[in-house]
Amino acid sequence: MLRVSILFSLILLFVLPTYAVKPYNSYKDPRDKQKYRTIKVGSRLWLADNLNYKMDGSFCYKDDESQCMAYGRLYTWDAAVNACPQGFHLPTDDDFQSLWQAAGADFNAAYLLKAAYGWSGETNGSDTLKFSAMPAGNRFDDETYGNLSKFAFFWSSEASKEKQNARVWYMTSKSMAFSFMNKPKIFGFSVRCVQSAKK
């Protein structure tokens, strides 16, 4: 039985994509000296943590600073489009599409993107791509908060035809899907910054 287990482990080592075993690198935001993990997925370099840069239009969940340390800040869309440090940008729809493709482009994509802890119920991910999506919840337009441990929302740079809305990509504790919808720009959602990875 031990031989079978060892053989299976060796097979997985050679069969799994190389990105599954790449280590994190790090980036220090020169504006406030905060450090973030980074991970290369395909041709893009992503922050592997939610942005926690304090600025107008950004909030801690339930106005509790300890939540910002755990989950990063929640940004209105107008703040989000200007929040990323120089050299990074708020992800476009193409950026998120590439992430979805790397995660299998199916209804279980979030399983490879979710953190392996923190999600309500039995919905933690494997974090195979080391994106480490945390269920940071959101801030509503009435300045209340909700969905902690249940949803991860990420602003994209894509504004909708209705000027008051923009596209947000999300994961939920109800499924392993990674999808998108339009939400009012005044809502507070997480930000993941991205850049074209250096070859």
ZAVO-977064 format. One record per residue (C-alpha): residue in one letter; x, y, z. Coordinates in Angstrom, 1 decimal, padded with zeros to 4 digits. Each point is the difference from the previous one (the first is absolute). Layout:
// ZAVO-977064
+------+--------+--------+--------+
| code |     px |     py |     pz |
+------+--------+--------+--------+
|    a |      X |      Y |      Z |
...
+------+--------+--------+--------+
// end
This chain:
// ZAVO-977064
+------+--------+--------+--------+
| code |     px |     py |     pz |
+------+--------+--------+--------+
|    m |  000.0 |  000.0 |  000.0 |
|    l |  002.9 |  002.3 |  000.8 |
|    r |  001.6 | -000.6 | -003.4 |
|    v | -003.3 |  000.9 | -001.7 |
|    s | -000.3 |  003.2 |  002.0 |
|    i |  003.6 |  001.0 | -000.9 |
|    l | -000.5 | -000.8 | -003.6 |
|    f | -003.2 |  002.0 | -000.1 |
|    s |  001.8 |  003.0 |  001.5 |
|    l |  002.8 | -000.2 | -002.6 |
|    i | -002.6 | -000.2 | -002.8 |
|    l | -001.7 |  003.2 |  001.3 |
|    l |  003.3 |  001.8 |  000.3 |
|    f |  000.7 | -000.5 | -003.8 |
|    v | -003.6 |  000.4 | -001.2 |
|    l | -001.0 |  003.2 |  001.9 |
|    p |  000.6 |  003.2 | -002.0 |
|    t |  003.3 |  001.8 |  001.0 |
|    y | -001.9 |  003.0 |  001.3 |
|    a | -001.5 | -002.2 |  002.8 |
|    v |  003.4 | -000.2 |  001.8 |
|    k |  001.5 |  003.5 | -000.7 |
|    p |  000.8 |  002.0 |  003.2 |
|    y | -001.4 |  003.4 |  000.8 |
|    n |  002.2 |  003.1 | -000.6 |
|    s | -000.6 |  003.3 |  001.7 |
|    y | -000.6 |  003.6 | -000.9 |
|    k |  000.3 |  003.1 |  002.3 |
|    d | -002.3 |  002.9 | -000.7 |
|    p |  002.2 |  003.0 |  000.0 |
|    r | -002.9 |  002.2 |  001.1 |
|    d | -000.5 | -001.5 |  003.4 |
|    k |  002.7 | -002.8 |  000.2 |
|    q | -002.6 | -002.7 |  000.3 |
|    k |  001.1 | -003.4 | -001.4 |
|    y | -002.1 | -002.3 | -002.2 |
|    r |  000.6 | -003.4 | -001.3 |
|    t |  000.1 | -000.3 | -003.8 |
|    i | -000.6 | -003.0 | -002.3 |
|    k |  000.3 | -000.5 | -003.7 |
|    v | -002.9 | -001.5 | -001.7 |
|    g |  000.5 | -000.4 | -003.8 |
|    s |  001.5 |  003.2 | -001.4 |
|    r | -001.2 |  002.2 |  002.9 |
|    l |  001.3 |  000.8 |  003.4 |
|    w | -002.7 |  000.3 |  002.7 |
|    l |  000.0 |  001.3 |  003.5 |
|    a | -000.8 | -003.1 |  002.1 |
|    d | -001.6 |  002.1 |  002.7 |
|    n | -002.8 |  002.6 | -000.1 |
|    l |  001.2 |  003.6 | -000.2 |
|    n |  000.2 |  001.8 |  003.3 |
|    y |  000.9 |  003.5 | -001.1 |
|    k | -001.9 |  002.6 |  002.0 |
|    m | -001.5 |  002.8 | -002.1 |
|    d | -003.3 |  001.9 | -000.4 |
|    g | -002.7 | -002.4 | -001.0 |
|    s |  001.5 | -003.0 |  001.8 |
|    f | -001.3 | -001.7 |  003.2 |
|    c |  000.7 | -002.8 |  002.4 |
|    y | -002.7 | -002.5 |  000.5 |
|    k | -002.4 |  001.4 |  002.7 |
|    d |  002.5 |  002.8 |  000.4 |
|    d |  002.3 | -002.3 |  001.9 |
|    e |  003.7 |  000.4 | -000.7 |
|    s |  000.8 | -003.6 |  000.9 |
|    q | -002.2 | -001.1 | -002.9 |
|    c |  002.1 |  002.0 | -002.4 |
|    m |  003.1 | -001.9 |  001.2 |
|    a | -001.8 | -003.3 | -000.6 |
|    y | -001.9 |  000.7 | -003.2 |
|    g |  001.3 |  003.3 | -001.5 |
|    r | -002.1 |  003.0 | -000.6 |
|    l | -003.4 |  000.4 | -001.8 |
|    y |  000.0 |  002.6 | -002.7 |
|    t | -002.6 |  001.9 | -002.0 |
|    w |  000.6 | -000.4 | -003.7 |
|    d |  001.1 |  003.6 | -000.4 |
|    a |  002.7 | -000.6 |  002.7 |
|    a |  000.9 | -003.5 | -001.4 |
|    v |  000.9 |  001.3 | -003.5 |
|    n |  002.7 |  002.2 |  001.7 |
|    a |  001.0 | -002.3 |  002.9 |
|    c |  002.7 | -002.3 | -001.5 |
|    p |  003.7 |  001.0 |  000.4 |
|    q |  002.0 |  001.1 | -003.0 |
|    g |  000.7 | -002.8 | -002.4 |
|    f | -003.2 | -001.8 |  001.0 |
|    h | -003.6 |  000.6 | -001.1 |
|    l | -003.5 | -000.9 |  000.9 |
|    p | -000.7 | -003.2 | -002.0 |
|    t | -001.8 |  000.2 | -003.3 |
|    d | -002.6 | -002.5 | -001.1 |
|    d |  002.8 | -001.7 | -002.1 |
|    d |  002.2 | -000.3 |  003.1 |
|    f | -002.8 | -001.8 |  001.9 |
|    q | -000.9 | -002.1 | -003.0 |
|    s |  003.7 | -001.2 | -000.1 |
|    l | -000.2 | -000.9 |  003.7 |
|    w | -003.2 | -001.9 | -000.6 |
|    q |  001.6 | -001.8 | -002.9 |
|    a |  003.0 | -001.0 |  002.1 |
|    a | -002.4 | -001.4 |  002.6 |
|    g | -001.6 | -002.3 | -002.5 |
|    a | -002.7 |  002.2 | -001.5 |
|    d | -002.8 | -002.0 |  001.5 |
|    f | -002.5 |  000.0 |  002.9 |
|    n |  002.7 | -001.1 |  002.4 |
|    a |  002.6 |  002.7 | -000.8 |
|    a | -000.4 |  001.7 |  003.5 |
|    y |  001.2 | -003.2 |  001.6 |
|    l |  003.5 |  000.7 | -001.3 |
|    l | -000.2 |  003.7 |  000.9 |
|    k | -001.5 |  000.0 |  003.5 |
|    a |  002.1 |  000.0 |  003.1 |
|    a |  000.1 | -003.3 |  001.8 |
|    y | -001.6 |  001.6 |  003.1 |
|    g | -002.5 |  002.7 |  001.1 |
|    w | -003.0 | -001.0 | -002.2 |
|    s | -003.2 | -000.9 |  001.7 |
|    g | -001.3 | -003.5 | -000.1 |
|    e |  002.0 | -002.6 | -002.0 |
|    t |  001.0 |  002.4 | -002.8 |
|    n |  003.7 |  000.7 |  000.5 |
|    g |  002.1 | -000.3 | -003.1 |
|    s |  003.2 | -001.9 | -000.8 |
|    d |  001.8 |  003.3 | -000.8 |
|    t |  001.9 | -001.9 | -002.7 |
|    l |  000.8 |  003.2 | -001.9 |
|    k |  000.9 |  001.8 |  003.2 |
|    f | -002.4 |  002.9 | -000.7 |
|    s | -001.3 | -000.5 |  003.6 |
|    a | -003.4 |  001.6 | -000.5 |
|    m | -001.4 |  001.0 |  003.4 |
|    p | -003.7 |  000.5 |  000.7 |
|    a |  000.4 |  003.6 |  001.0 |
|    g | -003.7 |  000.9 | -000.4 |
|    n | -001.1 |  003.5 | -001.1 |
|    r | -001.2 |  003.5 |  000.9 |
|    f | -003.5 |  000.8 | -001.2 |
|    d | -001.3 |  003.3 | -001.4 |
|    d | -001.7 |  000.8 |  003.3 |
|    e |  003.4 | -000.2 |  001.8 |
|    t | -000.7 | -003.4 |  001.7 |
|    y |  002.1 | -003.1 | -000.5 |
|    g | -000.7 | -003.7 | -000.7 |
|    n |  001.0 | -003.3 | -001.6 |
|    l |  003.2 | -000.5 |  002.0 |
|    s |  001.1 | -003.7 | -000.3 |
|    k | -002.6 | -000.4 | -002.8 |
|    f |  001.2 |  002.1 | -003.0 |
|    a |  003.1 |  001.3 | -001.6 |
|    f | -000.6 |  002.9 | -002.3 |
|    f |  002.6 |  001.6 | -002.2 |
|    w | -000.4 |  003.2 | -002.0 |
|    s |  000.9 |  000.0 | -003.7 |
|    s |  000.8 |  003.1 | -002.0 |
|    e | -003.0 | -000.6 | -002.3 |
|    a | -002.8 |  002.5 |  000.5 |
|    s | -003.4 | -001.0 | -001.3 |
|    k | -002.2 |  001.9 | -002.4 |
|    e | -002.0 |  001.2 |  003.0 |
|    k |  002.5 |  002.6 |  001.3 |
|    q | -000.8 | -000.8 |  003.7 |
|    n |  001.1 | -003.7 | -000.3 |
|    a |  003.2 | -001.9 | -000.7 |
|    r |  001.0 | -003.6 | -000.4 |
|    v |  001.0 | -002.0 |  003.1 |
|    w |  001.4 | -003.6 | -000.1 |
|    y | -001.0 | -002.1 |  003.0 |
|    m |  000.1 | -003.4 |  001.8 |
|    t | -002.5 | -001.3 |  002.5 |
|    s | -000.3 | -002.5 |  002.7 |
|    k | -003.0 | -001.5 | -001.8 |
|    s |  002.0 | -001.3 | -002.9 |
|    m |  003.5 | -000.5 | -001.6 |
|    a | -000.8 |  002.4 | -002.9 |
|    f |  002.0 |  003.1 | -000.9 |
|    s | -002.3 |  002.4 | -001.8 |
|    f | -000.9 |  003.7 | -000.4 |
|    m | -002.9 |  002.4 |  000.2 |
|    n | -000.6 |  003.8 |  000.0 |
|    k | -000.3 |  001.8 |  003.3 |
|    p | -000.4 |  003.7 |  001.0 |
|    k |  003.3 |  001.8 |  000.1 |
|    i | -000.7 |  001.3 |  003.4 |
|    f |  000.2 | -003.5 |  001.5 |
|    g |  003.2 | -000.9 |  001.8 |
|    f |  001.9 | -003.1 | -001.4 |
|    s |  003.5 | -001.4 |  000.2 |
|    v |  002.8 |  000.9 | -002.5 |
|    r |  002.6 | -002.3 | -001.4 |
|    c |  002.7 |  001.8 | -002.0 |
|    v |  001.7 | -001.6 | -003.0 |
|    q |  002.7 |  000.7 | -002.5 |
|    s |  001.4 | -001.7 | -003.1 |
|    a |  002.6 | -002.4 |  001.4 |
|    k |  003.6 |  000.4 | -001.0 |
|    k |  001.4 | -002.8 | -002.1 |
+------+--------+--------+--------+
// end
